[in-house]
Amino acid sequence: MYSYEELLTTIVRAANVRPILMPLPFGVWHALAWLGGMMPGAPITRNQIELMQIDTVVSPDMPRFADLGISPRAMEEVLSGMLRAG
């Protein structure tokens, strides 16, 4: 399981870029999403901000990977292929 910061750090490392990661309070994110909502092709939406504020962890009552016939792989294993395809 990754925190949002760990997720971003893992992706930028695989993409070989050096972003500046700066923590922002959610009030700022909401304001940016509100302003972005006035632009065509908004870079971030209010729904995305809402999703960042909640944990998205699967319920223990849901089927597991094995139940679904899925063999999970570490994100680091597949990132380079995903970035090449994009």
C-alpha positions in Angstrom: 0.0 0.0 0.0 1.3 3.4 -0.9 0.7 6.9 0.6 0.0 9.5 -2.0 3.5 10.9 -1.6 5.0 7.4 -2.0 2.9 6.8 -5.1 4.1 10.1 -6.7 7.7 9.5 -5.7 7.7 6.0 -7.2 6.1 7.2 -10.5 8.5 10.2 -11.0 11.5 8.0 -10.2 10.4 5.5 -12.9 9.8 8.4 -15.3 13.2 9.8 -14.6 11.9 13.3 -13.8 12.7 15.6 -10.8 9.5 17.4 -9.8 9.2 19.6 -6.8 6.7 18.0 -4.5 5.2 20.5 -2.1 2.6 19.6 0.4 -0.6 21.8 0.2 -3.5 21.9 2.6 -6.8 20.6 1.1 -8.3 24.1 1.3 -5.7 25.2 -1.3 -6.4 22.1 -3.4 -10.2 22.9 -3.3 -9.5 26.5 -4.4 -7.3 25.3 -7.2 -10.0 22.8 -8.3 -12.6 25.5 -8.2 -10.5 27.8 -10.4 -9.5 24.9 -12.7 -13.2 24.1 -13.1 -13.6 27.4 -15.0 -11.1 26.4 -17.6 -11.7 24.0 -20.5 -10.0 20.7 -19.8 -9.5 21.4 -16.1 -6.2 20.1 -14.8 -7.8 18.9 -11.6 -11.4 18.5 -10.5 -13.3 18.8 -7.2 -14.0 15.1 -7.4 -10.3 14.3 -7.7 -9.7 16.3 -4.5 -12.5 14.5 -2.7 -11.0 11.2 -3.6 -7.6 12.3 -2.3 -9.1 12.9 1.1 -10.4 9.4 1.6 -8.6 6.1 2.0 -9.2 3.8 -0.9 -8.5 0.4 0.7 -10.5 -2.6 -0.3 -13.1 -3.9 2.1 -12.2 -7.3 3.7 -15.6 -8.6 2.5 -14.6 -8.2 -1.2 -13.0 -10.9 -3.3 -9.2 -11.1 -3.2 -6.9 -11.2 -6.2 -6.6 -15.1 -6.1 -10.5 -15.3 -6.0 -10.5 -13.3 -9.3 -7.7 -15.2 -10.9 -5.3 -12.2 -10.8 -1.6 -12.4 -10.0 -0.6 -9.0 -8.7 2.8 -7.5 -9.5 4.6 -4.6 -7.8 4.0 -1.3 -9.4 7.7 -0.8 -10.0 7.7 -3.9 -12.2 5.2 -2.5 -14.7 5.8 1.3 -14.6 8.6 1.4 -17.2 6.4 -0.4 -19.7 3.5 1.8 -19.0 5.6 5.0 -19.4 7.0 3.8 -22.7 3.5 3.0 -24.0 2.2 6.5 -23.0 
